[in-house]
Amino acid sequence: VEEVQLHTLFDFYLDGRFVETLEVGPERLRLALNYGFERCLRFRVTP
C-alpha cells in the first residue's frame, strides 16, 4: 500500500491573532496534535 504524503497548511493564531502559515507533514501534525496545539492551529488541506 502506497502511503500518500499529505501536507497541510496551518494558519497559526496566537490569542486570536494571525501569526503565520506553516506547512506541516503528517508526522509533525500528529506530534502537534498530541501536544494540544490544535487550540491555536487552524488547518486547511491543500489539493
N, C-alpha and C positions, 0 to 999 in steps of 0.2 A: 504493500500500500504506500503510495507516494504521499509524503506529507506536504501540505500546502503551506508555504511561507507567508502567513498573513501578517501584514503590517498595519498598525492602527495609528492614526493621527490623534494625539491627545491635545486638547486645549487645556492648558494648565491655569487654574484660577487660584488665587490666594486671597482669602477674605472677600470673595465675590468679585475680585478684580482680575481681569485677564493679564496673564504674565507672558506666556509664550506657547507656541505649538511644538510638541515633541513627537518624533516618530519612534514608536516603541514596538519591538518584536514580541513574539509570543512568550518567550521566557521572561523578559522584563515585565511584560504585562501581568503574568501570574505572580511574579515577585512583588510588584507594586500593589496588586490587589490583596496579597497576603498581609502586607504591612498597613493596609487600611487607607491607601492613597486615593481610593475611589471617591472619597469625600471632596477632593479638590481637583480631580481629573474628570473632564467631560470628554468622552471619546466618540469619534466617528470613524467608521471603517472606510478605507479608501478602496475604490474599484480596482 
